[in-house]
Amino acid sequence: MRNFSLSDRTFDIINKIGVLIITIIIIYPLIFVISASISDPAAVSTGKMWLWPVDITFAGFKKVFENSAIWTGYRNTIIYTLVGTIIHITILLPCAYALSRKEILGKKFILWIILFTMLFSGGLIPSYLVVKTLGMLDTMWAIVIPNVVGAWSILVAKAFFEQNIPDQLVEASKIDGATDFKIFLKIVLPLSLPIIAVMALFHAVGLWNQYFNSLIYLSDSSKFPLQLILRQILVLNEIDASGAGGGGGAMSDAFVEQVKTASLIKYAVIIVSALPLLIVYPFLQRFFVKGVLIGSVKE
């Protein structure tokens, strides 16, 4: 057994305390939101509920799920996320791999063009006109095609290929008669599971959470993604709560109830939109570790 010095033990204790503090900082808001979504709004606003639920009620979730558009939004968001991520990976990987090869002509010029897009963009109006000209307004493609591949993703994937796909492996495959296409499919992709998992996850999370493009490009409510529908529910309930404030007696009671419901819905909406990602993410973690161990090149 190794004998740790006092400085080593002190450093280890400080690290553990630091990790514990960071964990609390990350976990507490999540627990608070979950508890607030099923607690009495009065207990939340007065500070009576600070960690665990108080006077449990599911009125907020009931109000959210009573809206049939929620399930349509879930379906649309799942479709947009899956289709958009598949297109993203299909375009990203060949592009990044090609740019990682030394023999490609005009490599520096192409990279400068890609880097230019990180510094400058056309803006909202030109982007809208392009989408309109291509006939993608009010279609799924207006959500998944714009920004399907970003310069940052290409540069990260390119760096991964340069560091993890040895030139000797590619040259040996060519000597054996493999074409570039076959090398990419049979050799490069199996060795690239980590970057595939990371890039797919990043893009999928972005598609799942985005609502601005939907707000700009979609007008048919049957095509709205989940985030846009949840935004509408939240806004409409806040408007109803503010509109019920006039008058007295029964109207005041209705106003109080509307305010409570709006407060519950605010937290319920966060849970409804984030829960699928929280459920899926732990299952994707194994691909990060597994991909690193697959197909290592031995010296």
C-alpha positions in Angstrom: 0.0 0.0 0.0 1.3 3.4 -0.9 1.9 5.8 2.0 0.3 9.2 1.3 2.0 12.3 2.7 0.1 14.9 4.6 0.0 17.2 1.5 -1.4 14.3 -0.6 -4.2 13.7 1.9 -4.9 17.4 2.2 -5.1 17.7 -1.6 -7.4 14.7 -1.8 -9.7 16.1 0.9 -9.9 19.5 -0.8 -10.7 17.8 -4.1 -13.5 15.8 -2.5 -15.0 18.9 -0.9 -14.8 20.7 -4.1 -16.5 17.9 -6.0 -19.2 17.8 -3.3 -19.8 21.5 -3.5 -20.1 21.4 -7.4 -22.4 18.4 -7.2 -24.7 20.3 -4.7 -24.7 23.4 -7.0 -25.8 21.2 -9.9 -28.3 18.9 -8.2 -30.1 21.5 -6.0 -31.7 23.5 -8.9 -32.9 20.2 -10.4 -34.5 19.0 -7.1 -36.0 22.4 -6.5 -37.7 22.6 -9.9 -39.1 19.1 -9.5 -40.3 19.8 -6.0 -41.7 23.2 -7.0 -43.7 21.6 -9.9 -45.7 19.5 -7.5 -45.8 21.8 -4.4 -48.3 24.5 -3.4 -47.3 27.7 -5.1 -47.8 29.6 -1.9 -45.2 27.5 -0.2 -42.8 28.1 -3.0 -43.3 31.9 -3.1 -43.0 32.2 0.7 -39.9 30.1 0.9 -41.6 27.3 2.9 -40.6 24.9 0.2 -36.8 25.0 -0.3 -36.0 21.4 -1.1 -38.7 18.8 -0.7 -42.3 19.1 -1.9 -44.9 20.8 0.4 -48.6 20.2 0.0 -48.2 18.0 -3.1 -50.4 18.8 -6.1 -50.2 17.7 -9.7 -52.5 20.5 -11.0 -49.7 21.9 -13.1 -48.9 18.7 -14.9 -52.6 18.0 -15.3 -53.1 21.4 -17.0 -50.1 20.8 -19.3 -51.1 17.3 -20.4 -54.8 18.2 -20.8 -53.6 20.1 -23.9 -53.7 17.6 -26.8 -51.1 19.7 -28.6 -48.5 18.5 -26.2 -48.5 15.0 -27.7 -48.3 16.5 -31.2 -45.4 18.6 -30.1 -43.6 15.5 -28.7 -44.1 13.7 -31.9 -42.9 16.6 -34.1 -39.9 17.2 -31.9 -38.8 13.6 -31.9 -39.1 13.5 -35.7 -37.2 16.8 -36.1 -34.5 15.6 -33.7 -34.0 12.2 -35.3 -34.1 13.4 -38.9 -31.9 16.5 -38.2 -29.3 14.5 -36.3 -29.1 11.8 -39.0 -28.6 14.5 -41.7 -26.1 16.2 -39.5 -23.9 13.1 -39.0 -24.3 12.1 -42.6 -22.8 15.4 -43.8 -20.4 16.1 -41.0 -18.4 12.9 -40.9 -17.4 12.7 -44.7 -16.7 16.4 -44.7 -14.5 16.4 -41.6 -12.7 13.2 -42.7 -11.9 14.6 -46.1 -10.5 17.8 -44.6 -8.3 15.7 -42.2 -6.5 14.1 -45.1 -3.2 15.7 -46.2 -3.7 14.9 -49.9 -6.9 16.9 -50.5 -6.4 19.8 -52.9 -7.3 23.3 -51.7 -7.6 22.2 -48.0 -6.5 25.5 -46.5 -8.8 27.5 -48.7 -11.8 25.4 -47.8 -10.9 25.6 -44.1 -10.7 29.4 -44.3 -14.2 29.5 -45.9 -15.5 27.4 -43.1 -13.8 29.6 -40.5 -15.3 32.7 -42.1 -18.8 31.4 -41.3 -17.9 31.4 -37.6 -17.2 35.1 -37.7 -19.9 36.4 -40.1 -23.5 35.4 -40.9 -26.1 36.7 -43.3 -28.5 37.5 -40.5 -32.2 36.7 -40.0 -33.8 38.4 -43.0 -31.4 36.8 -45.6 -31.8 33.5 -43.9 -35.6 33.8 -44.1 -35.5 34.7 -47.7 -33.3 31.7 -48.5 -35.6 29.4 -46.7 -38.6 30.9 -48.5 -36.9 30.8 -51.9 -36.1 27.1 -51.4 -39.8 26.4 -50.7 -39.1 25.2 -47.1 -41.4 27.6 -45.3 -43.9 25.7 -43.0 -42.2 22.4 -43.5 -40.0 20.1 -41.4 -37.0 21.0 -43.6 -37.1 24.7 -42.4 -36.2 23.3 -38.9 -33.6 20.6 -39.8 -31.8 22.0 -42.8 -30.6 25.5 -41.6 -27.5 25.2 -39.4 -27.5 21.4 -40.1 -23.6 21.5 -39.9 -21.7 24.2 -38.1 -18.0 25.2 -38.5 -17.2 24.3 -34.9 -18.5 20.7 -35.4 -16.4 20.3 -38.6 -13.3 21.5 -36.9 -13.7 19.3 -33.8 -14.4 16.2 -36.0 -11.5 17.0 -38.2 -9.2 17.2 -35.3 -10.4 13.9 -34.0 -9.7 12.2 -37.3 -6.3 13.7 -37.5 -5.3 12.4 -34.0 -7.0 9.0 -34.1 -6.9 7.8 -37.7 -3.2 7.0 -38.4 -1.9 7.6 -42.0 -0.2 4.2 -41.8 -3.6 2.5 -41.4 -5.1 4.3 -44.4 -2.0 3.6 -46.5 -2.1 -0.1 -45.6 -5.7 -0.3 -46.5 -5.0 1.3 -49.9 -2.2 -1.2 -50.6 -4.7 -4.0 -49.9 -7.0 -2.5 -52.6 -9.5 -0.7 -50.5 -11.1 2.5 -52.0 -11.4 5.7 -50.1 -15.2 5.1 -49.7 -14.6 1.6 -48.3 -11.9 2.9 -46.0 -14.3 5.4 -44.6 -17.1 3.0 -44.1 -15.2 -0.1 -42.9 -12.3 1.4 -41.0 -12.8 5.1 -40.1 -16.4 4.9 -38.9 -15.9 2.0 -36.5 -12.9 3.9 -34.9 -15.0 7.1 -34.6 -17.8 6.1 -32.2 -16.7 8.7 -29.6 -16.9 11.7 -32.0 -20.1 10.3 -33.5 -21.7 10.0 -30.1 -20.6 13.5 -29.0 -21.6 15.3 -32.2 -25.0 13.5 -32.4 -25.7 14.4 -28.8 -24.8 18.0 -29.2 -26.9 18.5 -32.3 -29.8 16.5 -30.9 -29.9 18.6 -27.8 -29.9 21.7 -29.9 -32.7 20.5 -32.1 -34.7 19.4 -29.0 -34.5 22.7 -27.3 -34.7 25.1 -30.2 -37.9 27.0 -30.8 -36.8 30.2 -32.5 -36.6 28.7 -36.0 -40.0 27.2 -35.5 -41.4 30.6 -34.4 -40.0 32.2 -37.6 -40.6 29.5 -40.2 -43.7 27.6 -39.1 -47.3 28.8 -39.2 -49.2 25.5 -39.1 -49.7 24.6 -35.4 -49.8 20.9 -36.3 -46.1 21.1 -37.1 -45.0 23.0 -34.0 -42.3 21.3 -31.9 -42.7 20.7 -28.2 -40.8 23.8 -27.1 -43.0 26.2 -29.1 -46.2 24.5 -27.8 -45.0 24.7 -24.2 -44.1 28.4 -24.7 -47.7 29.0 -25.9 -49.2 27.2 -22.9 -47.0 29.2 -20.5 -47.8 32.6 -22.2 -51.5 31.9 -22.5 -51.8 31.0 -18.8 -49.9 34.1 -17.8 -52.2 36.2 -19.9 -55.2 34.5 -18.4 -53.9 35.1 -14.9 -53.2 38.8 -15.5 -56.6 39.2 -17.2 -58.5 37.7 -14.2 -57.2 40.4 -11.9 -60.0 42.9 -12.3 -63.1 42.9 -10.1 -63.6 41.5 -6.7 -65.2 38.6 -4.9 -65.4 35.5 -7.1 -63.2 37.3 -9.7 -60.5 37.7 -7.1 -60.7 34.1 -6.1 -60.4 33.1 -9.8 -57.4 35.4 -10.1 -55.6 33.7 -7.2 -56.3 30.3 -8.7 -55.0 31.4 -12.1 -51.8 32.8 -10.6 -51.3 29.5 -8.7 -51.9 27.5 -11.8 -49.6 29.7 -13.9 -46.8 29.2 -11.3 -47.2 25.4 -11.3 -47.3 25.3 -15.1 -44.0 27.3 -15.2 -42.2 24.5 -13.4 -44.1 21.7 -15.0 -43.2 22.9 -18.4 -39.5 22.8 -17.5 -39.8 19.1 -16.3 -41.9 18.1 -19.4 -39.3 19.6 -21.8 -36.2 18.4 -20.0 -37.2 15.0 -18.7 -36.7 13.0 -22.0 -33.1 14.3 -22.4 -32.4 13.5 -18.7 -33.7 9.9 -19.3 -31.8 9.4 -22.6 -28.4 10.9 -21.7 -27.2 8.3 -19.2 -27.7 5.6 -21.8 -25.5 7.5 -24.3 -22.7 7.8 -21.8 -21.6 4.2 -22.4 -20.9 5.0 -26.0 -18.4 7.7 -25.0 -16.3 5.1 -23.0 -16.9 2.2 -25.4 -15.9 4.2 -28.5 -12.6 5.1 -26.9 -11.7 1.4 -26.4 -12.7 0.2 -29.9 -10.0 -0.4 -32.5 -7.0 1.0 -30.8 -3.8 0.9 -33.0 -1.1 -1.1 -31.2 2.6 -0.1 -31.7 
